[in-house]
């Protein structure tokens, strides 16, 4: 595993932006690794094959431990992609990447059928190995996304809503379990600020979950409750042809891991 000090300081900087006294998050390298492995388990049961996935009913590939979205060129999918940003991040960290990946203009496989047929070919085999060898950097990438999401979450909100997001976020980030909930959900369903990521005008991201929380002495449980409500609402509002009900049970099971998660170290 690589040195996690930059990751830890990045998260500390994230919290200091709120200018809250005596507020600091301490995550050990081992805890950071465990967080990443739990997210990998959530996405594909820590399967190496699952590092290069394309789920039925979706218009994009899902890659890495966080199932980062990669759209084929010309895709009109409303869902925000993050795999190209991960590739740029890995490149900045000095990771040697294959030429085809550096030069790719969108996911080179246009359909799920093409992608599945290529699973045992050299490109995807080597891509899985690359992702497997750089699990720690994918964790760092996810933390960086969480850090960058904070100013976005409070844009164009009332002062009351901004204060609520600040309060809930900081309360959650005081524990490793709360940090896991924030990290996983923003990677899982996004920030919730894109106008394109809406059904009937309503989003389903981290912003919606934080705004839906009530004051609680058990913030992680309250976050899981709010997340479940947001996801149920998404399914109710979704286009019938997407048949999102098939995913709801798994989504709800996932957010319950926020309550049951434990990390050592």
C-alpha positions, -999 to 999 in steps of 0.1 A, spaced: 0 0 0 12 35 -7 16 63 19 -18 76 29 -6 109 45 -18 130 15 -52 114 17 -55 120 54 -44 156 52 -68 161 23 -97 150 45 -85 172 73 -84 202 49 -120 193 38 -132 197 73 -112 228 82 -130 246 54 -159 249 77 -137 268 102 -151 247 131 -129 246 162 -116 213 175 -130 195 145 -107 170 130 -111 136 113 -84 111 118 -83 80 95 -54 56 97 -40 40 65 -56 7 75 -90 23 80 -87 40 46 -80 6 30 -109 -10 48 -132 18 36 -121 12 0 -126 -26 3 -161 -22 17 -171 0 -12 -156 -26 -36 -177 -52 -18 -208 -30 -21 -203 -27 -59 -193 -62 -69 -186 -84 -38 -149 -77 -42 -148 -96 -74 -118 -91 -97 -141 -97 -127 -164 -70 -113 -137 -44 -118 -148 -42 -154 -186 -44 -154 -215 -32 -176 -248 -38 -157 -279 -49 -175 -302 -20 -183 -275 6 -182 -259 25 -210 -223 26 -197 -194 6 -183 -188 6 -146 -151 2 -137 -129 -1 -107 -137 -6 -70 -162 23 -71 -178 12 -104 -168 46 -119 -190 53 -150 -176 54 -185 -198 64 -213 -193 54 -250 -187 84 -272 -219 102 -282 -239 88 -252 -269 108 -241 -271 92 -207 -279 117 -179 -256 100 -154 -223 117 -146 -192 98 -157 -161 96 -134 -138 70 -150 -121 95 -173 -113 117 -142 -99 86 -124 -76 80 -154 -63 115 -153 -58 112 -115 -38 79 -120 -17 96 -146 -9 125 -123 2 100 -97 28 85 -121 9 53 -129 19 39 -163 -12 36 -184 -17 17 -217 -17 39 -248 -53 29 -258 -66 40 -224 -48 74 -226 -61 80 -261 -96 67 -257 -124 92 -266 -151 76 -246 -156 39 -238 -144 20 -269 -171 -6 -265 -204 9 -277 -228 -16 -262 -230 -40 -233 -228 -69 -257 -196 -57 -272 -181 -51 -237 -190 -86 -224 -177 -103 -255 -143 -85 -249 -139 -95 -212 -111 -120 -219 -93 -99 -244 -60 -82 -236 -74 -47 -231 -99 -56 -204 -76 -82 -188 -49 -56 -184 -73 -30 -173 -85 -52 -144 -49 -58 -134 -43 -21 -134 -73 -14 -113 -64 -42 -89 -29 -29 -84 -41 6 -76 -69 1 -51 -53 25 -27 -52 53 -53 -89 47 -62 -97 53 -25 -77 85 -26 -96 95 -57 -129 90 -40 -118 111 -10 -108 138 -33 -142 138 -50 -158 140 -16 -137 170 -7 -145 188 -40 -182 181 -36 -186 203 -5 -188 237 -22 -210 222 -49 -235 208 -23 -244 242 -9 -246 262 -42 -278 280 -48 -294 270 -15 -309 291 12 -288 299 43 -309 275 63 -303 247 38 -266 255 37 -263 254 74 -281 221 76 -258 205 51 -227 218 69 -240 206 103 -250 171 91 -218 166 70 -196 176 99 -214 155 124 -212 125 102 -175 131 95 -166 129 132 -167 90 130 -152 65 106 -187 50 101 -201 84 92 -172 91 69 -179 57 52 -215 67 47 -206 100 31 -178 85 9 -199 56 -3 -230 75 -11 -214 103 -30 -196 77 -51 -228 56 -54 -254 82 -63 -235 115 -68 -238 149 -53 -274 154 -64 -268 188 -80 -269 180 -117 -302 191 -135 -298 160 -157 -298 136 -128 -335 141 -119 -367 122 -122 -397 144 -123 -375 173 -111 -363 155 -80 -327 143 -74 -313 114 -54 -278 124 -45 -259 133 -13 -275 168 -12 -310 153 -10 -300 128 17 -284 155 39 -313 178 35 -337 150 43 -320 142 77 -336 151 110 -316 161 141 -304 130 158 -279 117 184 -273 88 159 -264 106 127 -254 75 108 -287 58 114 -305 89 104 -284 92 72 -293 56 63 -330 63 69 -329 94 48 -309 77 20 -334 49 19 -363 74 16 -345 92 -12 -338 60 -31 -374 48 -28 -385 81 -41 -362 78 -70 -376 45 -80 -412 58 -77 -403 87 -100 -383 67 -125 -394 60 -161 -413 26 -161 -391 13 -189 -360 15 -167 -376 -10 -143 -355 4 -114 -375 -16 -89 -352 -45 -97 -323 -26 -80 -341 -12 -50 -336 -41 -26 -298 -41 -33 -297 -3 -29 -315 -4 5 -292 -33 17 -263 -11 7 -273 19 28 -279 -4 58 -242 -12 57 -237 24 69 -252 14 102 -235 -20 105 -200 -11 92 -171 -13 116 -134 -7 110 -105 -17 131 -73 2 136 
